[in-house]
Amino acid sequence: MCIVIGKYFDDIGWVGFKNRDRNYVPELSFEHLTDSQPHRLLMHDDMTGYMEGINLAGIAVLSASLQVMDDEKE
C-alpha cells in the first residue's frame, strides 16, 4: 500500500512525503525539464511507465495505490 502525507511546518512551509510499495525492484530514472517555466523534476519507473514529479513552484504530483498486487498486474 502507498502512503501519502502532507504537513505544514512554520519555518519551511508544506512538505510532502510518500512511499511506494512494490513487489519488484524498480528501474528509476530522473529527468530535469527546463524547456518551459516552471522547471520540473520527474521520476520515471522505466519498467511500468509510472511517473511523478515536482515543479519549481513546489507543486507536486503524487499518486497512491491501495491495491498494489492488482495495480502491478495491469
ZIZI-V88562 format. One record per residue. N is the residue number from 0. SS is DSSP state (@ for helix, = for strand, . for the rest). Layout:
BEGIN
N,SS
N,SS
END
This chain:
BEGIN
0,.
1,.
2,=
3,=
4,=
5,=
6,=
7,=
8,=
9,.
10,.
11,.
12,=
13,=
14,=
15,=
16,=
17,=
18,=
19,.
20,.
21,.
22,.
23,.
24,.
25,.
26,.
27,=
28,=
29,=
30,=
31,=
32,=
33,.
34,.
35,.
36,.
37,.
38,.
39,=
40,=
41,=
42,=
43,=
44,=
45,.
46,.
47,.
48,.
49,.
50,=
51,=
52,=
53,=
54,=
55,.
56,.
57,.
58,.
59,=
60,=
61,.
62,.
63,.
64,.
65,.
66,.
67,@
68,@
69,@
70,@
71,@
72,@
73,.
END
